[in-house]
Amino acid sequence: MWHAGLALIREKVPAHAHGEYVNFDQLVYGSRESVRPQVPDMHARLLAIAYDPQWAERLRMPGA
């Protein structure tokens, strides 16, 4: 049973140098920092919103 847990932890651990500190809580519970979208990923949507005000409303619809 513990082998599965250890495999999961090793799978999720980010690459680090030997002897470098690893934050176990961050690995298990996630980061407390908010994850922001990257600008290149938002570029097309921002252009669409700038040219079509209704586009922002379409993005708020479920499944958008």
Order of alpha helices (4+ residues) and beta strands (2+ residues): alpha-alpha-alpha-alpha
